[in-house]
Amino acid sequence: MRELVFGTLRSRGRLDTRLAAFVRPGLDSLEPVVLDILRLGAYQLEEMRSVPPYAAVSQSVELARAAGLARVTGLVNGVLQSYSRSWESVVFPAFEREPVASLSTWGSHPRWLVERWAERWGVEETAALVESNNQRPELFFTPIAPVQEAIERLAAQGIPAEPLPGFPDSVRITSSHGPEELLAAEPGVIQDPAAASVARFASFPASETVLDLCSAPGGKTIGLARRSGFVIACDLSLRRIRRVASNLARLDLEDQVALVVADGRNPPFRQVSHVLLDAPCSGTGTLRRHVDGRWRITPHDLAALTALQSELLAAAAKIVAPGGTLVYATCSLEAEENEERVEEFLATHPGFRLMAPDPSFNDELLAGDYLRILPQRHGVDGAFSARLERIG
């Protein structure tokens, strides 16, 4: 079931292009649930060879009936019967002549995202990003113990893993073991190396308190707890804070972290020396892992998110003590959420300046003074971060 749902979401643009050839009034004429049933059936016909074509069609018809849509069972049957005979004949735009159209149909990404990425990086690198997003995500792990020790213990339990060049806190699981088996075998968190890199990039002093202003689900909180003296983890959602608490209890880190339910736009804290703001964002750096994200986010969402990010930055600035550090981070690839937010913040907060990275940090992950990890270049999720020092 997971393969069917995730595969259909990942291939939606390609499926829709082909389905449009068999729905004469056009896909816009269909109810959303009917279109989803057709997508699920089409994905089975294309990709799930273990399901015979007749079974894929029959299951889709029964799904429509179970959804109370008996009136469209004939349409579902007819479209998918035609699809099963002729889907390979549908022609897609050629990348050489129409790169944006090709990447949004065959590449299965919203056209507006493809257009903005092509303008920023060019069509060849955008094609590499689209290809990266369409890969099934690997399983990465951030152990509490030193990486080599964790790898050896995992191997002793029959779970092969390997270190990841450039990402010293992470390991790649090279077997079919799932997250549950991994977490039972070794203390740590399931976390992409890009996310794990933010805590290392922050370079907070080991003996001092850090305020993690938007902490859930807690991966970066745990990374900070491994390095810092004490962490105050804050989040707006009680449900999400409970998830952080569960992870801390599992790893026996409860004494190193205090949990607070609060709105980061109005943080109820006195000044502290070090603040991490891992801001809510579009998540366009994690589209391989969150396959629905590419279809969920809209240009309007970007505008709302950048306003929220600016508000959170301004609030965080008020609680950073003189000489302290504010680290801003997102898992977005979009300049509006990253460099432009930092530039706007510095223009309106002259008491802060951009800090250079710690000299020991991997410079292959840097763009000037920024942390910038890109899926098409680094083979992991995307991430952005900036270190800001309060000087006045």
DRENVO-862088 format. One line per 5 residues: for each residue y, x, z of C-alpha. Coordinates in nm, 2 decimals, always signed. Example, Ala and Ser with C-alpha at 12.3 -4.5 7.8 and 13.67 -1.06 7.14 Angstrom:
-0.45 +1.23 +0.78 ~ -0.11 +1.37 +0.71
//
This chain:
+0.00 +0.00 +0.00 ~ +0.24 +0.28 +0.09 ~ +0.18 +0.44 -0.25 ~ +0.24 +0.11 -0.43 ~ +0.57 +0.04 -0.25
+0.71 +0.39 -0.25 ~ +0.60 +0.46 -0.61 ~ +0.75 +0.13 -0.73 ~ +1.09 +0.21 -0.57 ~ +1.08 +0.57 -0.70
+1.01 +0.45 -1.06 ~ +1.22 +0.13 -1.06 ~ +1.47 +0.24 -1.33 ~ +1.18 +0.34 -1.56 ~ +0.99 +0.02 -1.49
+1.30 -0.20 -1.55 ~ +1.36 -0.03 -1.88 ~ +1.01 -0.11 -2.00 ~ +1.00 -0.46 -1.84 ~ +1.32 -0.56 -2.02
+1.13 -0.53 -2.35 ~ +0.90 -0.81 -2.24 ~ +1.14 -1.05 -2.07 ~ +1.33 -1.21 -2.35 ~ +1.62 -1.37 -2.15
+1.66 -1.03 -1.98 ~ +1.59 -0.91 -1.63 ~ +1.91 -1.05 -1.49 ~ +1.77 -1.40 -1.56 ~ +1.49 -1.35 -1.30
+1.50 -1.42 -0.93 ~ +1.49 -1.10 -0.73 ~ +1.15 -1.17 -0.58 ~ +1.00 -1.24 -0.92 ~ +1.14 -0.91 -1.06
+1.00 -0.73 -0.76 ~ +0.66 -0.88 -0.83 ~ +0.68 -0.77 -1.19 ~ +0.78 -0.42 -1.09 ~ +0.48 -0.39 -0.85
+0.24 -0.51 -1.12 ~ +0.39 -0.28 -1.38 ~ +0.36 +0.02 -1.15 ~ -0.01 -0.06 -1.09 ~ -0.06 -0.08 -1.47
+0.11 +0.25 -1.53 ~ +0.02 +0.47 -1.24 ~ -0.26 +0.33 -1.02 ~ -0.56 +0.40 -1.24 ~ -0.80 +0.29 -0.97
-0.68 -0.07 -1.02 ~ -0.81 -0.22 -1.34 ~ -0.55 -0.39 -1.56 ~ -0.69 -0.74 -1.52 ~ -0.69 -0.69 -1.14
-0.32 -0.57 -1.14 ~ -0.22 -0.88 -1.34 ~ -0.43 -1.12 -1.13 ~ -0.30 -0.98 -0.80 ~ +0.06 -1.02 -0.92
+0.00 -1.38 -1.02 ~ -0.15 -1.45 -0.68 ~ +0.14 -1.27 -0.51 ~ +0.38 -1.51 -0.69 ~ +0.18 -1.81 -0.58
+0.17 -1.68 -0.22 ~ +0.55 -1.65 -0.23 ~ +0.58 -2.02 -0.31 ~ +0.66 -1.95 -0.68 ~ +0.38 -2.12 -0.85
+0.62 -2.23 -1.12 ~ +0.66 -1.87 -1.25 ~ +0.29 -1.77 -1.24 ~ +0.27 -1.82 -1.62 ~ +0.57 -1.60 -1.67
+0.43 -1.33 -1.45 ~ +0.09 -1.34 -1.62 ~ +0.24 -1.34 -1.97 ~ +0.49 -1.05 -1.91 ~ +0.23 -0.83 -1.74
-0.04 -0.91 -2.00 ~ +0.20 -0.80 -2.27 ~ +0.31 -0.50 -2.06 ~ -0.05 -0.38 -2.02 ~ -0.10 -0.37 -2.40
+0.23 -0.22 -2.50 ~ +0.43 -0.05 -2.22 ~ +0.38 +0.30 -2.37 ~ +0.56 +0.19 -2.69 ~ +0.89 +0.14 -2.52
+1.14 +0.41 -2.63 ~ +1.38 +0.58 -2.39 ~ +1.71 +0.74 -2.47 ~ +1.66 +1.11 -2.56 ~ +1.80 +1.35 -2.30
+1.94 +1.58 -2.58 ~ +2.16 +1.30 -2.72 ~ +2.22 +1.07 -2.42 ~ +2.16 +1.26 -2.11 ~ +2.31 +1.01 -1.87
+2.13 +0.72 -2.02 ~ +1.80 +0.92 -2.01 ~ +1.84 +1.03 -1.65 ~ +1.93 +0.67 -1.53 ~ +1.63 +0.51 -1.72
+1.35 +0.76 -1.75 ~ +1.48 +0.95 -1.45 ~ +1.51 +0.62 -1.25 ~ +1.85 +0.67 -1.08 ~ +2.16 +0.45 -1.08
+2.39 +0.53 -1.36 ~ +2.69 +0.57 -1.14 ~ +2.52 +0.84 -0.94 ~ +2.40 +1.03 -1.25 ~ +2.75 +1.02 -1.39
+2.92 +1.16 -1.08 ~ +2.65 +1.44 -1.05 ~ +2.68 +1.53 -1.41 ~ +3.06 +1.56 -1.38 ~ +3.01 +1.79 -1.08
+2.72 +2.01 -1.18 ~ +2.65 +1.94 -1.55 ~ +2.36 +1.75 -1.71 ~ +2.10 +2.03 -1.68 ~ +2.14 +2.07 -1.31
+2.16 +1.69 -1.26 ~ +1.83 +1.67 -1.44 ~ +1.69 +1.91 -1.20 ~ +1.82 +1.71 -0.91 ~ +1.68 +1.38 -1.05
+1.34 +1.55 -1.10 ~ +1.35 +1.68 -0.74 ~ +1.43 +1.34 -0.61 ~ +1.13 +1.19 -0.80 ~ +0.88 +1.43 -0.63
+0.67 +1.31 -0.34 ~ +0.82 +1.47 -0.03 ~ +0.63 +1.75 +0.14 ~ +0.56 +1.75 +0.51 ~ +0.77 +1.99 +0.71
+0.76 +2.06 +1.08 ~ +1.00 +2.22 +1.33 ~ +0.79 +2.35 +1.62 ~ +0.92 +2.41 +1.96 ~ +0.73 +2.74 +1.98
+0.81 +3.04 +1.76 ~ +0.70 +2.96 +1.40 ~ +0.43 +3.22 +1.37 ~ +0.27 +3.12 +1.70 ~ +0.28 +2.75 +1.59
+0.12 +2.84 +1.26 ~ -0.17 +3.02 +1.43 ~ -0.23 +2.74 +1.67 ~ -0.23 +2.48 +1.39 ~ -0.47 +2.69 +1.19
-0.71 +2.71 +1.49 ~ -0.71 +2.32 +1.48 ~ -0.78 +2.30 +1.11 ~ -0.42 +2.23 +1.00 ~ -0.31 +2.50 +0.76
+0.07 +2.57 +0.75 ~ +0.30 +2.84 +0.61 ~ +0.64 +2.97 +0.69 ~ +0.93 +2.88 +0.47 ~ +1.15 +3.16 +0.33
+1.51 +3.11 +0.42 ~ +1.43 +2.85 +0.68 ~ +1.31 +3.04 +0.99 ~ +1.28 +2.73 +1.21 ~ +1.05 +2.54 +0.98
+0.69 +2.53 +0.85 ~ +0.54 +2.36 +0.55 ~ +0.21 +2.18 +0.61 ~ -0.02 +2.27 +0.32 ~ -0.30 +2.01 +0.38
-0.33 +1.64 +0.37 ~ -0.29 +1.60 +0.74 ~ -0.04 +1.33 +0.84 ~ +0.25 +1.33 +1.09 ~ +0.04 +1.18 +1.37
-0.22 +1.45 +1.36 ~ +0.04 +1.72 +1.34 ~ +0.24 +1.59 +1.64 ~ -0.08 +1.56 +1.84 ~ -0.17 +1.92 +1.76
+0.16 +2.11 +1.83 ~ +0.48 +2.03 +2.01 ~ +0.77 +1.98 +1.76 ~ +0.93 +1.73 +1.53 ~ +0.87 +1.61 +1.18
+1.20 +1.74 +1.02 ~ +1.31 +1.86 +0.68 ~ +1.43 +2.23 +0.68 ~ +1.77 +2.12 +0.57 ~ +1.83 +1.92 +0.88
+1.68 +2.19 +1.10 ~ +1.93 +2.44 +0.95 ~ +2.23 +2.25 +1.09 ~ +2.15 +2.34 +1.45 ~ +2.11 +2.71 +1.36
+2.43 +2.70 +1.15 ~ +2.62 +2.56 +1.44 ~ +2.56 +2.88 +1.64 ~ +2.66 +2.72 +1.97 ~ +2.64 +2.97 +2.26
+2.30 +2.95 +2.44 ~ +2.44 +2.90 +2.79 ~ +2.69 +2.62 +2.73 ~ +2.69 +2.24 +2.71 ~ +2.70 +2.07 +2.37
+2.79 +1.71 +2.30 ~ +2.59 +1.56 +2.01 ~ +2.81 +1.26 +1.92 ~ +2.58 +1.07 +1.68 ~ +2.24 +1.20 +1.79
+1.97 +0.95 +1.68 ~ +1.69 +0.99 +1.58 ~ +1.72 +1.31 +1.77 ~ +1.59 +1.60 +1.55 ~ +1.92 +1.79 +1.57
+1.94 +1.71 +1.94 ~ +1.61 +1.87 +2.00 ~ +1.72 +2.17 +1.79 ~ +2.03 +2.21 +2.01 ~ +1.82 +2.17 +2.33
+1.61 +2.46 +2.22 ~ +1.92 +2.68 +2.19 ~ +2.19 +2.55 +2.42 ~ +2.22 +2.53 +2.80 ~ +2.25 +2.15 +2.81
+2.30 +1.87 +2.55 ~ +2.47 +1.53 +2.60 ~ +2.33 +1.31 +2.33 ~ +2.53 +1.00 +2.24 ~ +2.47 +0.72 +2.00
+2.60 +0.37 +1.94 ~ +2.26 +0.20 +1.93 ~ +2.05 +0.16 +2.25 ~ +1.74 +0.11 +2.03 ~ +1.80 +0.45 +1.86
+1.88 +0.62 +2.19 ~ +1.54 +0.50 +2.32 ~ +1.38 +0.67 +2.02 ~ +1.56 +1.00 +2.11 ~ +1.43 +0.95 +2.47
+1.08 +0.90 +2.35 ~ +1.09 +1.23 +2.15 ~ +1.24 +1.42 +2.44 ~ +0.97 +1.29 +2.68 ~ +0.69 +1.39 +2.43
+0.83 +1.74 +2.42 ~ +0.91 +1.77 +2.79 ~ +1.28 +1.83 +2.72 ~ +1.42 +1.54 +2.93 ~ +1.58 +1.78 +3.19
+1.78 +1.95 +2.91 ~ +1.94 +1.64 +2.76 ~ +2.15 +1.35 +2.90 ~ +2.15 +1.03 +2.70 ~ +2.45 +0.81 +2.66
+2.50 +0.48 +2.46 ~ +2.86 +0.49 +2.33 ~ +3.07 +0.45 +2.02 ~ +3.16 +0.79 +1.87 ~ +3.49 +0.64 +1.76
+3.59 +0.60 +2.13 ~ +3.39 +0.87 +2.31 ~ +3.40 +0.83 +2.69 ~ +3.40 +1.20 +2.76 ~ +3.63 +1.46 +2.90
+3.69 +1.77 +2.69 ~ +3.39 +1.99 +2.62 ~ +3.37 +2.32 +2.44 ~ +3.12 +2.23 +2.17 ~ +3.07 +1.91 +1.97
+2.83 +1.83 +1.69 ~ +2.93 +1.53 +1.47 ~ +2.63 +1.46 +1.25 ~ +2.81 +1.17 +1.08 ~ +2.67 +0.85 +0.93
+2.67 +0.91 +0.55 ~ +2.53 +0.79 +0.22 ~ +2.22 +1.01 +0.25 ~ +2.22 +1.11 -0.11 ~ +2.07 +1.45 -0.01
+1.76 +1.27 +0.11 ~ +1.67 +1.04 -0.18 ~ +1.33 +1.21 -0.23 ~ +1.24 +1.11 +0.13 ~ +1.42 +0.78 +0.14
+1.32 +0.63 -0.19 ~ +1.51 +0.30 -0.14 ~ +1.84 +0.49 -0.08 ~ +1.93 +0.54 -0.44 ~ +1.92 +0.16 -0.51
+2.08 +0.07 -0.17 ~ +2.40 +0.28 -0.18 ~ +2.70 +0.17 -0.39 ~ +3.04 +0.32 -0.47 ~ +3.19 +0.07 -0.23
+2.97 +0.20 +0.05 ~ +3.11 +0.55 -0.01 ~ +3.46 +0.43 +0.05 ~ +3.36 +0.26 +0.38 ~ +3.16 +0.57 +0.49
+3.44 +0.82 +0.43 ~ +3.68 +0.60 +0.63 ~ +3.43 +0.60 +0.92 ~ +3.37 +0.97 +0.89 ~ +3.75 +1.04 +0.92
+3.77 +0.81 +1.22 ~ +3.48 +0.99 +1.39 ~ +3.63 +1.33 +1.32 ~ +3.96 +1.24 +1.46 ~ +3.80 +1.10 +1.77
+3.58 +1.41 +1.81 ~ +3.88 +1.64 +1.78 ~ +4.04 +1.48 +2.09 ~ +3.75 +1.59 +2.31 ~ +3.71 +1.95 +2.19
+3.86 +2.19 +2.44 ~ +4.10 +2.47 +2.32 ~ +3.89 +2.75 +2.19 ~ +3.60 +2.51 +2.14 ~ +3.40 +2.43 +1.83
+3.36 +2.11 +1.63 ~ +3.07 +2.11 +1.39 ~ +3.07 +1.84 +1.12 ~ +2.75 +1.76 +0.93 ~ +2.61 +1.51 +0.68
+2.30 +1.48 +0.46 ~ +2.51 +1.38 +0.17 ~ +2.57 +1.56 -0.16 ~ +2.91 +1.39 -0.22 ~ +3.23 +1.58 -0.20
+3.42 +1.28 -0.06 ~ +3.19 +1.29 +0.25 ~ +3.18 +1.67 +0.28 ~ +3.45 +1.92 +0.16 ~ +3.71 +1.65 +0.11
+3.66 +1.51 +0.47 ~ +3.70 +1.86 +0.61 ~ +4.01 +1.93 +0.40 ~ +4.17 +1.61 +0.50 ~ +4.09 +1.67 +0.87
+4.24 +2.02 +0.86 ~ +4.55 +1.89 +0.68 ~ +4.61 +1.63 +0.96 ~ +4.49 +1.84 +1.25 ~ +4.68 +2.18 +1.24
+4.53 +2.27 +1.57 ~ +4.19 +2.34 +1.40 ~ +4.08 +2.60 +1.15 ~ +3.76 +2.65 +0.94 ~ +3.53 +2.91 +1.10
+3.33 +3.16 +0.92 ~ +2.95 +3.13 +0.96 ~ +2.76 +3.36 +1.20 ~ +2.69 +3.68 +1.01 ~ +2.31 +3.64 +1.08
+2.29 +3.31 +0.90 ~ +2.11 +3.30 +0.56 ~ +2.39 +3.34 +0.30 ~ +2.18 +3.18 +0.03 ~ +2.25 +2.85 +0.20
+2.62 +2.90 +0.21 ~ +2.91 +2.80 -0.02 ~ +3.20 +3.00 +0.12 ~ +3.23 +2.91 +0.49 ~ +3.03 +2.58 +0.44
+2.66 +2.52 +0.48 ~ +2.56 +2.35 +0.16 ~ +2.19 +2.29 +0.08 ~ +2.10 +2.12 -0.25 ~ +1.76 +1.98 -0.34
+1.77 +2.11 -0.69 ~ +1.84 +2.46 -0.58 ~ +1.66 +2.50 -0.25 ~ +1.36 +2.27 -0.28 ~ +1.43 +2.07 +0.04
+1.67 +1.79 +0.13 ~ +2.04 +1.82 +0.09 ~ +2.27 +1.90 +0.38 ~ +2.63 +2.00 +0.44 ~ +2.81 +2.14 +0.75
+3.13 +2.30 +0.85 ~ +3.23 +2.48 +1.17 ~ +3.58 +2.40 +1.30 ~ +3.76 +2.59 +1.58 ~ +4.03 +2.44 +1.80
+4.31 +2.70 +1.82 ~ +4.58 +2.48 +1.97
//
